[in-house]
Amino acid sequence: MQASALTILLAVLVGCGTTRMSDSKRTATEQLLVSQAIDRAVMRIDVRPLAGRKVFLETAFMDDVEDGKYLESAMRHQLMATGCLLAKDRDAAEVVVEARAGAVGTDRSSVLLGIPATSVTLKGNETSTPELVLAKRSEQRGVAKLSVYAYERESGQPVWQSGEEHVASHARDRWLFGAGPWQDGEIHDEPAFAGRAIHKRNAKAVSDVVAQDPAALAGMVDLSKPKVFAGLPAGGDATPRPPTAIADQRPVDLPTVR
């Protein structure tokens, strides 16, 4: 009787469950590397000479660019944040801004100290030996090379050009005696081990990163930080105005007031 009751209880308690897992076509690491390289390259383009003018962003030359839509949106954001007036169509613009991308993508490199995985065929049977690692490093880069220029829509006279901005973001994985990966790089907020943060950056490290921020170095708006833009008052005039001087936002050492 007790055995029957125990069997019934186990039958009630026993259960099973399944979890379906899938991967996107592109890894999150790849997308973060490319988008960060685009953001940093766009923030380094100083469009302040166009501030106050009504501009149209021409993106026909980026139709075949990977992540071209993201790049187009980032460029519009930069123009708007720097004080340009965005025209809905080309005929309504005073200045046409054309952007092109020489490269948007990723590449990878790796170094191994040890014995790599090897396939061996013995008597017609193929087998493989596992990787024996003393030390290993893998690095993936996201690269963006951008160039922008502007001209008067009606006359075709050149107005401004940005020059080339070539930026790369990195993600590094390291293994030591088979343990790892230790992860770091621009897309990681903190160094991590197997996906888990191992320590927080100290105040000095954070200040160093901020000091090297491309937007801070150029004195422009940092597109990665929150900001509220002042809107036009009710019935305000939205006609184009001549370029206005924009103060350099870089910190300045001032004497102490006594």
Buried (B, 14 or more C-beta within 10 A) or exposed (E): EEEEEEEEEEEEEEEEEEEEEEEEEEEEBBBBBBBBBBBBBBBBBBBBBBBBBBBBBBBEEBEEBBBBEBBBBBBBBBBBBBBBBBBEEEEEBBBBBBBBBEBBBBEEEEEBEEEEEEEEEEEEEEEEEEBEBEBBBBBBBBBBBBBBBBBBBEEEEEBBEBEEBBBBBBBBBBBBEEEBBBBBBBBBEEBBBEEEEEEEBEEEEEEEEEEEBBBBEBBBBBBEEEEEEEEEEEEEEEEBEEBEEBEEEEEEEEEEEE
